[in-house]
């Protein structure tokens, strides 16, 4: 006699799985939304991830989503994330929500419309629960500001949630949201995702519009570095969410037309990858190191070439570059680079 594996709690399931369960009426959007609200409220005092919520509106949205399921003849025609709750970094505009990026001087400002990525999530059926914390002006790799206070790690109040999408990392890592929107210029999606035990991806430049962010970029070189992207509870949601938010919006001039290929068709054999070594004050555990090597295919010889780069090596090459440019530090580069960067 076959024994069925027990179903995961709603606050541990992927957004894709929750959407399927809502469409098939295994559960309801209201039940899913309530479960995540309950989890946010339970964890809020310890982690302070969601800085402004829209719980009552989300409940109303969930009821409307359930009514549409009940009245739809072919539920497969519903949007991909119909009835599934989500969250977003506070620095990304959401209608009716603050958009101060942790600045006390901007704390009266509320967005009057959704950023394109937020609207695309809503159009895909997702239900925003609220906005999450960031460091002031999204500048740091920890999440604290004088407007909202500090966000702690999902697993320990004594550890950082990372930044600048630290609120997203913490709320998703603690079970309060299955997926959400972050933004990344130098690790602001990837660091909080790693610190809170979830999955994040920084898309390539020009794939996802940055319209609606505060602060935003004003130069070509900066626009090539800053991008909005997904943070998710389960890795299977990365690609479906990217497909929802990707594509030109007619506003962001740095966007380009791209075709998102099926990840199943990607082959890592023959790729070159670079891994950093010794760049942290605290050494990575053996378990995490082994997982990183396995993820890169290094344990079975699939990678054609792997470059291990240490902090000392990076500093050596930077010093050589500075010497050739006639500067002594990174701060002097602006005087020798042409307008718009190198």
N, C-alpha and C positions, 0 to 999 in steps of 0.2 A: 504494500500500500504506500503510495507516494505521500510524502509529508511536505506541505507547502511552507516555504520560508515566511516568517512573520513580516508584515508590511512595516516599513519604516514610519516613524511618526511624521506628521505633516511638516514639522519644522526641521526635518532632516532630508526631505526629498528634493529632487531637482525641480527647477521651474518647468522643464519639459514634461516630467512625470506628473507634476501637479496639474498642468494644463490638460493632459490626457485624462486624469482622474476627474477633473471638473466636467470635461466634455461628455464623458461616459456616465456621469452622475454617480460615480463611486463615492464622491464627496461633493461638497458645494463650495463655490467661491467664498460664501460667507463663513463657512467653517474654516477654510484655509486662512482667510484674512484674520478672523478672530484668533486663531492659533498663533499667528505671527505677532499680532498686537499684544496678546498675553505674554509672549516671550520677551518682546521689547520692554514692556512694563516691568517684568520680573527682573531683567538685567540692567535697566536704565540707571539705577542709583549707583551700581558698581562700575559700569563702563561709560555712561554718558555718551552714547553714540548718536542717537536721534535727537537733534536740537530743537526742531519744530515738527510736530506731527499733524496729520490730517485724518485722524482715525475715524471720526464720524462720517466724513465724506467718503472715506474708503469703504466703510460698511454699506453706505448707500450705493456706491459703485458696484460692490459685490452682489447686492440684492438685484441690481439691474442686470448684472452678468448672468446670474442664475435664472432670471426670468427669460433672458434671451436663449439660454440653453434649452429651457423647457419648451419654447415656442419655435425652435429651429428644426426643420425637417432633417437636414443633413448637417450634423454638428461638425463634420470635417471641414466645412466651409467657414467655420469661425476662425478668428485670428489665432496665430500660433501660441500666444501666451494669454488667451482669454481667461480672465478672472484670477490671474496669479498676482500676488502682491510684489511690490518692488520698492526700492529706495533710490535716492540720488544724492550725490555730493552737493552741499549747500551752495557752492560756487557756480553750479550749473542752474540756469534759470528755470524755475517751476512756478507757474501762475499762482499768485496768492501767497507764495512762500518768500521768506527773506532771502536776500542774495547779497550779503554784506561781506562774505569771505573772512569773517572773524574780526572785522574792523568796527570798533565802537562808534567811530565817527559816521558809519554808514548803517547803523542798526535800525534806522527807520525805513530803509529802502526795502520794498517788496516788488517782486517781479510781476509785471502785468501780462506776460505771455510766457509760453513754454519755449525753452530752447528746442531746436529741431530734433535733437536726440531724445528729449523727454517726450515730445509730441509723437515721435515714431514709436516709442515704447507704449504709450497710451493707445495709439492706433493699432498696435499689435495685441491689444487686449490687457496689458499689464495695468495694475492698480497701484498708484503711488501711496505709500504709507506716510511719507514725510521726507525731510532732508537731514543729512548727516554732517557731523562736525569735520572741520578742517583746521589747520594752523593758520595764523594770520597771513592773509594774502597768498595762502597755499605755498609758503616759502620753505617749510621745514620738513624733516623726515620724522617728526613726532607731531602729535595733534593736540594743540593747546592754544587758547587765545583768551583775551579778556572779556569777550562778549559771551562765549558759551562755556568756557572752562576747559578742562582736560578730558580727553577720551583715553580710557585704559584698554589694555589688551583683552580680547575676548576670554582668555584662559587664566589671566592673572592680573589683579589690580596693581601689582608691583612691577609690571612690565609695560612697555610702550605698545601702542597700537600701530606705530609707524605713521607715515604721512607721505603726501599730504591728504590722501583719501583714507585717512585713518578711521573716520566714522563709518565709512562703508565697509572697510575690512572688519571692524569690530562687530557691527550689527549683523553682518552675514556670517562671520565666524561664530557668533553666539546663538545663531538660530533665529534671529529676528527678521531676516529677509532672505529669500532664496537667491536673489540677484539684484544688481544695481549698477549705477553709472559712476565711474571714477574718471580722473584725468591724470595724465602722466607726461612729465617732461624729462625727469631724470630718475624715475623709480617710484613715482607717486601712486601708481596702481600696483606695481609689482612688489614693492616693499610691504605695504599693509596686507596684501594678500598672503605673502609668505609669513609675516609675523602672526597672522590670525588663522593660519591653517586652511585657507581657501584658495581659489584660483583667480588669477587676474591676467589680463593680456593688454599690452600696449600695441595697438594697430600701427601699421606702417603709415608714414605721412601721407596726407591727402585722401585717406580712406573714409574717415569719419569727420563730419564738420564740427568745428570748434565754436560755431556761432552760439551766443548766449552764455558764454563763460565770463566770469569776472574774478580776477583780472584776466585780460586776454593778451594776445601777442600783437605786435605792431610791425615786425620786420619779417622778411622772408626766412632768414635763418632760424628765428625763434619759432615761426609757424611750422618749420620742418621738424621741430623737436616736440612741440606740445600737441597732444591729441587726447580726445575722450575715448574711453574704452570700457569693457565689461569687467566687473568683479562678480564672481559666482560661487555658489556653494558647491556645486558639482561641475566637473570639467566638461561634461556633455552639453552644458548650456553655453559655453564660450562661443562656438561657431553660430548656433541659431540666433543668439543675441547680437553678435556682430552683423549678421545678415540684416537684422532689423534696423540697426542704427547707421549702417554704412550708406554711402552714396552722396553725391552733390546735393546741396540745398539751395543753390542759386544765390547764396549770400557770401559764403566763405570762398574767397578768391583762390585759395590754395588747394581746393579740392580737385580731384581728377577722377575720370571714369575708370573703374577697375572691375574685373570679373573675379569674384570670390570662388575659388576652386574648392572642390570637396576635399576636406582634410584626409579622407581615406585614400585619396590618390597621391598623397605626398610621400615621397621616399627620402629618407635621410641618408641613405647610402651615397657616398661621394661628397657629402657636404663638409665644409670646413666650419668649425666652431671654436670659440675662444672662451676659456674659463679663467676667472680670476682666483688667485691664491694669496692668502695672507693679507687680505685687505681689511680685516676686521680686528678690533681689539680682543675679541673673544673668538677662539677657534671654533669652526663648525664641527658639530658632533660627527662621530664616525658613521652613525646611521644616516644623517642628512647628506654627508659626503657620498656615501654609497648610493643613496637614492638619486642624487644629482648625476652621478656617472651612469647609472642605469637609464635615467631619462634621456641622456644624450646618446645612448646606444654604445657607450664606450666599453661596456663589459662584454660585448659580443662582436666587436670589431666592425660595426656598421659604418662608423665615421671614417672618412678618408684621411682627414688631418685634424688634429686637435692641438690648439695652442694654449698653454698654461701661462698666464701673465700675472706677475707679482706686482705689488705696489711699488717695490723698488725699481722694477723694470719700467713701469709707467713714468715714475719720477725721472729716471735717467733720460728717457726719450723727450719728455717735456723740457728738461733742462737744455738738451741739445737744440730743440726747436726754439726756445727762448734766445739762446746764444746766437743762432743764425739770424733771428729777427732783430737782434739788438735790444732786447728787453730783458728785464730781470724778474718779472713776475706776470701772472695772468692779468693783474690790474692794469698793466701798461700796454696790453694788446690792442685796446681800442684806438690807440694813437697810431698804430702801424697797419691796421687792417683797413681795406677799402670800405666805403659805405655799403651796408647790407651784409657785411661779414666776408669771410675768406672765400 
